[in-house]
Amino acid sequence: MADEIRYEYKTVRAVRGADGLMISKMEKDGWELVERSPGTLRTTLDFRRPKKPQPWLLIGAASAVLVVLAVVIGVASALGGGNEKKNESDKPAVAASEKSSAVPTPTVAESAAAEVITVQNTPEFAALLKADSCDDANLDFATRREGRTIAFDGSIVNMTPHGDYDTRYDFLLGPGDQGPNTKVGPAFRYEDVNIRNLKLTGEKVPDVIGAGDKFRFVAKVGEFDAARCLLSLDPVSTEIR
């Protein structure tokens, strides 16, 4: 039983047609495909890999040191006297309590801000904004960050009516200020949204928007369409720049 292999497991979802890329990436990281379950739009992939052995020798040695240290402290305490021990032990407890109460509790706003992915706090996202729209980094980011909120300065590359609608649109967004001339970065997509869904904010909210307009986009990460190299987003807020 000592030599029995223990595994850790992980399940990921990939867009149909892009599961091969995901399998290759996971295998590079040491994962082994256990099961593939195709769905209508996405394929569920189950992986496993051997757990790293625990450093039992180091843990044992550390435990032994702690035992010896506890014995030494116990002997010293006994020699010091019962009453003095009680009085002396109370003081650090009070100091620790006062110190703990002095630590500021993060506000709700600070906690929420920490959850938003930006180029400043996430190097992976900063690199993604400079990558090609069909790069594997898009699939990797969408798979691991789906549902997370991102914020970036960008512009509208293209805006077209969604289907036969007159007030619902499909937006193609790009990082930076180049609008239709955007050459680098993911091809972000808002699909089937109206102007109200964009939740426009800022000092001067425009009455009309179109290709080339620059905004600070805040959105939730959706799926990556590997066939069309489109990374879907759901708008949270759109601030005019």
C-alpha positions as CSV (number, residue, x, y, z in Angstrom):
1,M,0.0,0.0,0.0
2,A,3.0,2.3,0.6
3,D,3.7,2.3,-3.1
4,E,0.1,2.9,-4.2
5,I,-0.2,5.8,-6.7
6,R,-2.5,8.6,-5.5
7,Y,-4.1,10.9,-8.1
8,E,-5.5,14.4,-8.1
9,Y,-8.4,15.0,-10.6
10,K,-9.5,18.0,-12.7
11,T,-12.4,18.6,-15.0
12,V,-12.4,21.2,-17.7
13,R,-14.8,22.2,-20.5
14,A,-13.7,23.1,-24.0
15,V,-15.6,24.4,-27.0
16,R,-16.4,21.6,-29.5
17,G,-13.5,21.4,-32.0
18,A,-11.0,22.9,-29.6
19,D,-10.8,20.0,-27.2
20,G,-7.7,18.7,-28.9
21,L,-5.8,21.9,-28.1
22,M,-7.0,21.7,-24.5
23,I,-5.9,18.0,-24.1
24,S,-2.4,18.8,-25.5
25,K,-2.0,21.7,-23.1
26,M,-3.1,19.6,-20.1
27,E,-0.8,16.7,-21.1
28,K,2.1,19.1,-21.2
29,D,1.3,19.9,-17.6
30,G,1.4,16.3,-16.6
31,W,-2.3,15.5,-16.8
32,E,-3.7,12.3,-18.2
33,L,-7.1,12.2,-20.0
34,V,-9.4,9.8,-18.3
35,E,-12.8,10.5,-20.0
36,R,-14.1,12.7,-22.8
37,S,-17.9,13.5,-22.7
38,P,-19.0,15.4,-25.9
39,G,-21.9,17.9,-25.5
40,T,-23.9,20.0,-27.9
41,L,-21.6,23.0,-27.6
42,R,-18.8,22.0,-25.3
43,T,-16.9,18.8,-24.5
44,T,-16.3,17.8,-20.8
45,L,-12.8,16.5,-20.3
46,D,-11.8,14.6,-17.1
47,F,-8.0,14.4,-16.2
48,R,-5.9,13.0,-13.5
49,R,-2.2,13.1,-12.5
50,P,-0.2,11.5,-9.7
51,K,0.0,13.5,-6.6
52,K,3.4,14.7,-5.5
53,P,4.8,12.6,-2.6
54,Q,4.6,14.3,0.8
55,P,8.0,15.1,2.4
56,W,7.4,12.7,5.3
57,L,11.0,12.7,6.5
58,L,11.0,16.5,6.8
59,I,7.6,16.5,8.5
60,G,8.8,13.8,11.0
61,A,12.0,15.7,11.8
62,A,10.0,18.9,12.3
63,S,7.6,17.1,14.6
64,A,10.5,15.7,16.7
65,V,11.9,19.2,17.1
66,L,8.6,20.5,18.3
67,V,8.3,17.7,20.8
68,V,11.7,18.5,22.3
69,L,10.9,22.2,22.3
70,A,7.7,21.5,24.2
71,V,9.5,19.5,26.8
72,V,12.1,22.2,27.4
73,I,9.4,24.9,27.7
74,G,7.5,22.7,30.1
75,V,10.5,22.2,32.4
76,A,11.3,25.9,32.3
77,S,7.7,26.8,33.2
78,A,7.6,24.4,36.1
79,L,10.8,25.9,37.5
80,G,9.4,29.4,37.2
81,G,6.5,28.8,39.6
82,G,2.7,28.4,39.0
83,N,1.5,32.0,40.0
84,E,4.2,33.8,38.0
85,K,3.4,31.5,35.0
86,K,-0.2,32.6,35.1
87,N,0.6,36.3,35.4
88,E,3.2,36.3,32.7
89,S,1.0,34.3,30.2
90,D,-1.9,36.7,30.6
91,K,0.2,39.7,29.3
92,P,1.0,38.3,25.8
93,A,-2.6,37.3,25.3
94,V,-3.8,40.9,25.9
95,A,-1.1,42.3,23.7
96,A,-2.0,39.8,20.9
97,S,-5.7,40.7,21.2
98,E,-5.0,44.4,21.0
99,K,-2.7,43.9,18.0
100,S,-5.3,41.7,16.2
101,S,-8.0,44.4,16.7
102,A,-5.7,47.0,15.2
103,V,-5.6,45.2,11.8
104,P,-8.0,46.9,9.5
105,T,-10.8,44.8,8.0
106,P,-10.9,45.0,4.2
107,T,-14.0,47.0,3.0
108,V,-16.5,45.5,0.5
109,A,-15.3,47.8,-2.2
110,E,-11.6,46.8,-1.7
111,S,-12.5,43.1,-1.8
112,A,-14.6,43.6,-5.0
113,A,-11.8,45.6,-6.7
114,A,-9.3,42.8,-5.9
115,E,-11.5,40.3,-7.8
116,V,-11.4,42.3,-11.1
117,I,-8.7,41.1,-13.5
118,T,-6.7,44.0,-15.0
119,V,-3.3,44.3,-16.8
120,Q,-1.9,45.8,-13.6
121,N,-2.7,42.8,-11.3
122,T,-2.6,39.9,-13.7
123,P,0.5,39.5,-16.0
124,E,-1.3,36.7,-17.8
125,F,-4.1,39.1,-18.9
126,A,-1.5,41.8,-19.9
127,A,0.2,39.2,-22.2
128,L,-3.1,38.1,-23.6
129,L,-4.0,41.7,-24.8
130,K,-0.8,41.6,-26.9
131,A,-1.3,38.1,-28.3
132,D,-2.9,37.1,-31.6
133,S,-6.7,36.6,-31.6
134,C,-6.3,32.9,-32.5
135,D,-3.4,32.2,-30.1
136,D,-3.8,29.2,-27.7
137,A,-3.6,31.8,-24.9
138,N,-7.2,32.8,-25.7
139,L,-8.5,29.3,-25.1
140,D,-6.4,28.8,-22.0
141,F,-7.5,32.1,-20.5
142,A,-11.2,31.5,-21.2
143,T,-11.1,28.0,-19.8
144,R,-9.5,29.0,-16.5
145,R,-11.1,32.4,-16.1
146,E,-14.6,31.8,-17.3
147,G,-17.1,33.8,-15.2
148,R,-14.4,36.1,-13.8
149,T,-14.6,39.9,-14.3
150,I,-12.0,41.7,-16.4
151,A,-11.4,45.4,-17.1
152,F,-9.4,47.0,-19.9
153,D,-9.2,50.1,-22.1
154,G,-10.4,49.3,-25.6
155,S,-12.5,50.4,-28.6
156,I,-15.2,49.1,-30.8
157,V,-13.8,47.3,-33.9
158,N,-17.2,46.6,-35.5
159,M,-20.9,46.8,-34.7
160,T,-23.6,45.0,-36.7
161,P,-27.3,44.3,-36.1
162,H,-28.0,40.9,-34.5
163,G,-30.0,38.9,-37.0
164,D,-33.1,40.8,-38.1
165,Y,-33.2,43.1,-35.0
166,D,-33.0,46.9,-35.3
167,T,-32.0,47.6,-31.7
168,R,-29.9,44.6,-30.8
169,Y,-26.3,44.2,-31.9
170,D,-23.2,42.1,-32.1
171,F,-20.1,44.0,-31.0
172,L,-16.5,43.2,-31.9
173,L,-14.1,44.8,-29.3
174,G,-10.3,45.2,-29.3
175,P,-7.8,46.4,-26.7
176,G,-6.3,49.8,-27.3
177,D,-7.6,52.8,-29.3
178,Q,-7.3,51.6,-32.9
179,G,-11.0,50.7,-33.5
180,P,-11.4,49.0,-36.9
181,N,-7.6,49.2,-37.4
182,T,-6.9,47.0,-34.3
183,K,-4.1,44.5,-35.2
184,V,-3.2,42.8,-31.9
185,G,-5.1,41.2,-29.0
186,P,-8.1,39.0,-28.6
187,A,-11.2,39.5,-30.7
188,F,-13.7,40.2,-27.8
189,R,-17.4,39.7,-28.7
190,Y,-20.6,41.0,-27.2
191,E,-23.4,39.1,-28.9
192,D,-27.1,40.0,-29.0
193,V,-27.0,43.0,-26.7
194,N,-28.8,46.4,-26.9
195,I,-27.3,49.7,-25.9
196,R,-28.9,49.5,-22.5
197,N,-27.1,46.2,-21.8
198,L,-23.8,48.0,-22.2
199,K,-24.6,50.1,-19.0
200,L,-22.8,53.2,-20.3
201,T,-21.3,55.4,-17.7
202,G,-19.0,58.5,-17.6
203,E,-19.2,62.3,-17.6
204,K,-20.7,62.4,-21.1
205,V,-22.7,59.4,-22.1
206,P,-23.1,59.4,-25.9
207,D,-26.5,59.2,-27.6
208,V,-25.0,57.2,-30.4
209,I,-22.0,54.8,-30.4
210,G,-20.2,53.0,-33.2
211,A,-16.9,51.6,-34.6
212,G,-13.9,53.5,-33.3
213,D,-15.4,54.7,-30.1
214,K,-13.1,54.2,-27.0
215,F,-14.3,52.9,-23.7
216,R,-13.2,51.3,-20.4
217,F,-14.8,47.9,-20.7
218,V,-15.7,45.9,-17.6
219,A,-17.1,42.4,-18.5
220,K,-17.4,38.8,-17.5
221,V,-15.3,36.2,-19.3
222,G,-17.3,33.7,-21.5
223,E,-16.3,31.0,-23.9
224,F,-13.7,31.0,-26.6
225,D,-14.9,30.1,-30.1
226,A,-11.7,28.5,-31.5
227,A,-13.2,28.1,-35.0
228,R,-13.8,31.8,-35.4
229,C,-11.2,33.0,-32.9
230,L,-13.8,35.0,-30.8
231,L,-13.6,35.4,-27.1
232,S,-17.2,36.0,-25.7
233,L,-17.8,38.5,-22.9
234,D,-20.9,39.7,-21.0
235,P,-20.9,43.4,-20.4
236,V,-20.9,44.7,-16.8
237,S,-20.2,48.4,-17.4
238,T,-18.9,50.6,-20.3
239,E,-17.3,53.9,-19.4
240,I,-16.6,56.5,-22.1
241,R,-13.0,57.6,-22.5
